[in-house]
Amino acid sequence: MPQLSPLYWMISSLMVLFLLMSMMVVFFMNSVDSSSVESCNVCLMNWYW
C-alpha cells in the first residue's frame, strides 16, 4: 500500500461525511414531506457554496 498524506485522508473523510449527511438529510426530508426537498436542497447548496 502506498503511503498517502494525512491531508488526503482528511479531505476524503470530509467528503464521505458530507455525502452521508446530505443523503441522510434528503432521506429525512423525503420521509417527512416530499414537497420540501427542492427548497431544502437549494438552501443547502446556497449555504455550502
MMTF fields as JSON, N, C-alpha, C and O atoms, coordinates in Angstrom:
{
  "mmtfVersion": "1.0.0",
  "mmtfProducer": "UNKNOWN",
  "numBonds": 195,
  "numAtoms": 196,
  "numGroups": 49,
  "numChains": 1,
  "numModels": 1,
  "chainsPerModel": [1],
  "groupsPerChain": [49],
  "chainIdList": ["A"],
  "bondAtomList": [4, 2, 8, 6, 12, 10, 16, 14, 20, 18, 24, 22, 28, 26, 32, 30, 36, 34, 40, 38, 44, 42, 48, 46, 52, 50, 56, 54, 60, 58, 64, 62, 68, 66, 72, 70, 76, 74, 80, 78, 84, 82, 88, 86, 92, 90, 96, 94, 100, 98, 104, 102, 108, 106, 112, 110, 116, 114, 120, 118, 124, 122, 128, 126, 132, 130, 136, 134, 140, 138, 144, 142, 148, 146, 152, 150, 156, 154, 160, 158, 164, 162, 168, 166, 172, 170, 176, 174, 180, 178, 184, 182, 188, 186, 192, 190],
  "bondOrderList": [1, 1, 1, 1, 1, 1, 1, 1, 1, 1, 1, 1, 1, 1, 1, 1, 1, 1, 1, 1, 1, 1, 1, 1, 1, 1, 1, 1, 1, 1, 1, 1, 1, 1, 1, 1, 1, 1, 1, 1, 1, 1, 1, 1, 1, 1, 1, 1],
  "groupList": [{"groupName": "MET", "atomNameList": ["N", "CA", "C", "O"], "elementList": ["N", "C", "C", "O"], "formalChargeList": [0, 0, 0, 0], "bondAtomList": [1, 0, 2, 1, 3, 2], "bondOrderList": [1, 1, 2], "singleLetterCode": "M", "chemCompType": "L-PEPTIDE LINKING"}, {"groupName": "PRO", "atomNameList": ["N", "CA", "C", "O"], "elementList": ["N", "C", "C", "O"], "formalChargeList": [0, 0, 0, 0], "bondAtomList": [1, 0, 2, 1, 3, 2], "bondOrderList": [1, 1, 2], "singleLetterCode": "P", "chemCompType": "L-PEPTIDE LINKING"}, {"groupName": "GLN", "atomNameList": ["N", "CA", "C", "O"], "elementList": ["N", "C", "C", "O"], "formalChargeList": [0, 0, 0, 0], "bondAtomList": [1, 0, 2, 1, 3, 2], "bondOrderList": [1, 1, 2], "singleLetterCode": "Q", "chemCompType": "L-PEPTIDE LINKING"}, {"groupName": "LEU", "atomNameList": ["N", "CA", "C", "O"], "elementList": ["N", "C", "C", "O"], "formalChargeList": [0, 0, 0, 0], "bondAtomList": [1, 0, 2, 1, 3, 2], "bondOrderList": [1, 1, 2], "singleLetterCode": "L", "chemCompType": "L-PEPTIDE LINKING"}, {"groupName": "SER", "atomNameList": ["N", "CA", "C", "O"], "elementList": ["N", "C", "C", "O"], "formalChargeList": [0, 0, 0, 0], "bondAtomList": [1, 0, 2, 1, 3, 2], "bondOrderList": [1, 1, 2], "singleLetterCode": "S", "chemCompType": "L-PEPTIDE LINKING"}, {"groupName": "TYR", "atomNameList": ["N", "CA", "C", "O"], "elementList": ["N", "C", "C", "O"], "formalChargeList": [0, 0, 0, 0], "bondAtomList": [1, 0, 2, 1, 3, 2], "bondOrderList": [1, 1, 2], "singleLetterCode": "Y", "chemCompType": "L-PEPTIDE LINKING"}, {"groupName": "TRP", "atomNameList": ["N", "CA", "C", "O"], "elementList": ["N", "C", "C", "O"], "formalChargeList": [0, 0, 0, 0], "bondAtomList": [1, 0, 2, 1, 3, 2], "bondOrderList": [1, 1, 2], "singleLetterCode": "W", "chemCompType": "L-PEPTIDE LINKING"}, {"groupName": "ILE", "atomNameList": ["N", "CA", "C", "O"], "elementList": ["N", "C", "C", "O"], "formalChargeList": [0, 0, 0, 0], "bondAtomList": [1, 0, 2, 1, 3, 2], "bondOrderList": [1, 1, 2], "singleLetterCode": "I", "chemCompType": "L-PEPTIDE LINKING"}, {"groupName": "VAL", "atomNameList": ["N", "CA", "C", "O"], "elementList": ["N", "C", "C", "O"], "formalChargeList": [0, 0, 0, 0], "bondAtomList": [1, 0, 2, 1, 3, 2], "bondOrderList": [1, 1, 2], "singleLetterCode": "V", "chemCompType": "L-PEPTIDE LINKING"}, {"groupName": "PHE", "atomNameList": ["N", "CA", "C", "O"], "elementList": ["N", "C", "C", "O"], "formalChargeList": [0, 0, 0, 0], "bondAtomList": [1, 0, 2, 1, 3, 2], "bondOrderList": [1, 1, 2], "singleLetterCode": "F", "chemCompType": "L-PEPTIDE LINKING"}, {"groupName": "ASN", "atomNameList": ["N", "CA", "C", "O"], "elementList": ["N", "C", "C", "O"], "formalChargeList": [0, 0, 0, 0], "bondAtomList": [1, 0, 2, 1, 3, 2], "bondOrderList": [1, 1, 2], "singleLetterCode": "N", "chemCompType": "L-PEPTIDE LINKING"}, {"groupName": "ASP", "atomNameList": ["N", "CA", "C", "O"], "elementList": ["N", "C", "C", "O"], "formalChargeList": [0, 0, 0, 0], "bondAtomList": [1, 0, 2, 1, 3, 2], "bondOrderList": [1, 1, 2], "singleLetterCode": "D", "chemCompType": "L-PEPTIDE LINKING"}, {"groupName": "GLU", "atomNameList": ["N", "CA", "C", "O"], "elementList": ["N", "C", "C", "O"], "formalChargeList": [0, 0, 0, 0], "bondAtomList": [1, 0, 2, 1, 3, 2], "bondOrderList": [1, 1, 2], "singleLetterCode": "E", "chemCompType": "L-PEPTIDE LINKING"}, {"groupName": "CYS", "atomNameList": ["N", "CA", "C", "O"], "elementList": ["N", "C", "C", "O"], "formalChargeList": [0, 0, 0, 0], "bondAtomList": [1, 0, 2, 1, 3, 2], "bondOrderList": [1, 1, 2], "singleLetterCode": "C", "chemCompType": "L-PEPTIDE LINKING"}],
  "groupTypeList": [0, 1, 2, 3, 4, 1, 3, 5, 6, 0, 7, 4, 4, 3, 0, 8, 3, 9, 3, 3, 0, 4, 0, 0, 8, 8, 9, 9, 0, 10, 4, 8, 11, 4, 4, 4, 8, 12, 4, 13, 10, 8, 13, 3, 0, 10, 6, 5, 6],
  "groupIdList": [1, 2, 3, 4, 5, 6, 7, 8, 9, 10, 11, 12, 13, 14, 15, 16, 17, 18, 19, 20, 21, 22, 23, 24, 25, 26, 27, 28, 29, 30, 31, 32, 33, 34, 35, 36, 37, 38, 39, 40, 41, 42, 43, 44, 45, 46, 47, 48, 49],
  "secStructList": [7, 7, 7, 7, 7, 2, 2, 2, 2, 2, 2, 2, 2, 2, 2, 2, 2, 2, 2, 2, 2, 2, 2, 2, 2, 2, 2, 2, 2, 2, 2, 2, 7, 4, 4, 4, 2, 2, 2, 2, 2, 2, 2, 2, 2, 2, 2, 2, 7],
  "xCoordList": [0.839, 0.0, 0.876, 1.781, 0.612, 1.405, 1.027, -0.137, 2.011, 1.768, 1.131, 1.694, -0.06, -0.776, -0.648, -0.468, -0.743, -0.563, -1.781, -2.89, -1.602, -2.759, -3.78, -4.973, -3.3, -4.25, -5.23, -6.42, -4.732, -5.606, -6.65, -7.825, -6.228, -7.182, -8.212, -9.388, -7.787, -8.713, -9.753, -10.947, -9.282, -10.214, -11.174, -12.371, -10.666, -11.542, -12.571, -13.736, -12.149, -13.111, -14.153, -15.325, -13.742, -14.715, -15.708, -16.898, -15.238, -16.14, -17.133, -18.32, -16.654, -17.542, -18.578, -19.759, -18.144, -19.085, -20.11, -21.294, -19.659, -20.581, -21.61, -22.794, -21.174, -22.112, -23.107, -24.299, -22.634, -23.544, -24.561, -25.746, -24.106, -25.022, -26.048, -27.226, -25.62, -26.567, -27.588, -28.773, -27.133, -28.084, -29.065, -30.252, -28.584, -29.474, -30.489, -31.662, -30.053, -30.972, -32.024, -33.209, -31.59, -32.55, -33.534, -34.733, -33.041, -33.925, -34.913, -36.091, -34.443, -35.314, -36.393, -37.557, -35.997, -36.966, -37.961, -39.136, -37.496, -38.42, -39.442, -40.613, -39.013, -39.943, -40.895, -42.041, -40.427, -41.292, -42.24, -43.459, -41.671, -42.511, -41.764, -40.648, -42.379, -41.697, -41.647, -40.834, -42.491, -42.509, -41.439, -41.118, -40.876, -39.871, -38.457, -37.501, -38.295, -36.95, -36.236, -35.057, -36.941, -36.291, -35.819, -34.689, -36.667, -36.261, -35.116, -34.22, -35.138, -34.064, -32.755, -31.71, -32.808, -31.592, -31.058, -29.846, -31.946, -31.498, -30.857, -29.825, -31.458, -30.883, -29.527, -28.591, -29.413, -28.145, -27.075, -25.935, -27.433, -26.444, -26.014, -24.833, -26.978, -26.624, -25.754, -24.882, -25.994, -25.223, -23.808, -22.852, -23.661, -22.333, -21.502, -20.286, -22.131, -21.353, -21.432, -20.84],
  "yCoordList": [-1.201, 0.0, 1.254, 1.379, 2.174, 3.408, 4.327, 4.415, 4.989, 5.901, 7.189, 7.9, 7.467, 8.665, 9.737, 9.442, 10.976, 12.086, 12.227, 11.882, 12.719, 12.918, 13.886, 13.774, 14.851, 15.794, 15.085, 15.402, 14.128, 13.367, 12.608, 12.585, 11.986, 11.243, 12.175, 11.823, 13.355, 14.305, 14.767, 14.828, 15.09, 15.563, 14.455, 14.697, 13.249, 12.148, 11.827, 11.572, 11.838, 11.564, 12.666, 12.388, 13.916, 15.004, 14.864, 15.123, 14.46, 14.264, 13.144, 13.275, 12.044, 10.929, 11.364, 11.04, 12.092, 12.567, 13.513, 13.449, 14.389, 15.31, 14.561, 14.894, 13.552, 12.775, 12.037, 12.004, 11.447, 10.731, 11.683, 11.361, 12.832, 13.792, 14.282, 14.414, 14.552, 15.021, 13.938, 14.229, 12.686, 11.602, 11.438, 11.204, 11.557, 11.437, 12.573, 12.349, 13.777, 14.92, 14.73, 14.964, 14.304, 14.094, 12.99, 13.122, 11.908, 10.811, 11.26, 10.908, 12.032, 12.52, 13.446, 13.363, 14.329, 15.242, 14.484, 14.844, 13.449, 12.647, 11.948, 11.851, 11.462, 10.778, 11.762, 11.418, 12.988, 13.97, 14.598, 14.498, 15.245, 15.949, 15.98, 16.493, 15.436, 15.326, 16.663, 16.828, 17.62, 18.901, 19.85, 20.824, 19.592, 20.493, 20.079, 20.714, 19.03, 18.556, 19.563, 19.846, 20.111, 21.031, 22.283, 22.725, 22.855, 24.065, 23.77, 24.598, 22.6, 22.237, 22.087, 22.553, 21.437, 21.273, 22.62, 22.836, 23.525, 24.848, 25.596, 26.244, 25.513, 26.195, 25.586, 26.313, 24.257, 23.62, 24.021, 24.293, 24.058, 24.436, 25.89, 26.214, 26.765, 28.163, 28.304, 29.171, 27.454, 27.563, 27.028, 27.629, 25.914, 25.318, 26.087, 26.194, 26.621, 27.315, 28.825, 29.586],
  "zCoordList": [0.0, 0.0, 0.0, 0.825, -0.915, -0.929, 0.233, 0.623, 0.762, 1.884, 1.377, 0.545, 1.904, 1.484, 2.556, 3.737, 2.121, 3.049, 3.96, 3.552, 5.17, 6.072, 5.522, 5.803, 4.725, 4.136, 3.212, 3.2, 2.442, 1.554, 2.361, 1.993, 3.458, 4.281, 4.899, 4.992, 5.32, 5.916, 4.895, 5.191, 3.694, 2.66, 2.262, 2.109, 2.093, 1.677, 2.765, 2.459, 4.02, 5.098, 5.185, 5.439, 4.976, 4.983, 3.846, 4.027, 2.685, 1.559, 1.843, 1.545, 2.418, 2.74, 3.771, 3.641, 4.786, 5.795, 5.193, 5.527, 4.307, 3.644, 2.818, 2.854, 2.073, 1.26, 2.138, 1.832, 3.221, 4.116, 4.742, 4.828, 5.172, 5.78, 4.777, 5.11, 3.557, 2.548, 2.219, 2.057, 2.119, 1.846, 2.997, 2.77, 4.226, 5.369, 5.391, 5.689, 5.08, 5.058, 3.98, 4.213, 2.798, 1.707, 2.068, 1.819, 2.649, 3.038, 4.116, 4.061, 5.089, 6.153, 5.593, 5.985, 4.674, 4.083, 3.21, 3.144, 2.549, 1.747, 2.632, 2.266, 3.788, 4.667, 5.337, 5.624, 5.591, 6.255, 5.241, 5.373, 4.233, 3.254, 1.932, 1.851, 0.906, -0.383, -1.11, -2.02, -0.739, -1.444, -0.945, -1.627, 0.23, 0.785, 0.413, 0.858, -0.39, -0.721, -1.606, -1.395, -2.604, -3.53, -2.813, -3.016, -1.981, -1.268, -0.301, -0.135, 0.339, 1.253, 0.488, 0.944, -0.67, -1.459, -1.924, -1.93, -2.312, -2.749, -1.597, -1.775, -0.415, 0.751, 1.103, 1.435, 1.033, 1.351, 0.344, 0.722, -0.928, -1.93, -1.74, -1.867, -1.434, -1.205, 0.041, 0.101, 1.029, 2.264, 2.069, 2.559, 1.367, 1.191, 0.174, 0.329, -0.857, -1.882, -1.674, -2.439]
}
